[in-house]
Amino acid sequence: MAPRISLALFLSLNLLFSLTLLLKALVLKIPCRSVYALMFSM
């Protein structure tokens, strides 16, 4: 059980890290105003 749990945790952390990198890239490419507009429209 332990190896499966650690593998799932590693995969989820890897996914979270890639998502944060993607978000950072989007924030760097897109101006802040449009990002805030997207956040407030949701």
C-alpha positions as CSV (number, residue, x, y, z in Angstrom):
1,M,0.0,0.0,0.0
2,A,2.7,2.5,0.9
3,P,4.5,2.5,-2.5
4,R,1.2,3.1,-4.3
5,I,0.3,6.0,-1.9
6,S,3.7,7.6,-2.4
7,L,3.5,7.2,-6.2
8,A,0.1,8.8,-6.3
9,L,1.3,11.6,-4.1
10,F,4.3,12.1,-6.3
11,L,2.1,12.2,-9.4
12,S,-0.3,14.6,-7.9
13,L,2.5,16.9,-6.8
14,N,4.1,16.7,-10.2
15,L,0.7,17.6,-11.8
16,L,0.3,20.5,-9.4
17,F,3.8,21.8,-10.1
18,S,3.3,21.7,-13.9
19,L,-0.1,23.5,-13.4
20,T,1.6,26.2,-11.4
21,L,4.3,26.6,-14.1
22,L,1.6,26.8,-16.7
23,L,-0.2,29.5,-14.7
24,K,3.1,31.4,-14.3
25,A,3.7,31.3,-18.0
26,L,0.2,32.5,-18.8
27,V,0.6,35.3,-16.3
28,L,3.9,36.4,-17.8
29,K,2.5,36.3,-21.3
30,I,-0.9,37.8,-20.7
31,P,-1.1,41.4,-19.2
32,C,-2.3,41.6,-15.6
33,R,-5.5,43.5,-16.5
34,S,-6.9,40.6,-18.6
35,V,-5.9,38.1,-15.9
36,Y,-7.8,40.1,-13.3
37,A,-10.8,40.4,-15.7
38,L,-10.7,36.6,-16.2
39,M,-10.6,36.1,-12.4
40,F,-13.5,38.4,-11.7
41,S,-15.6,37.1,-14.6
42,M,-15.4,33.5,-13.1
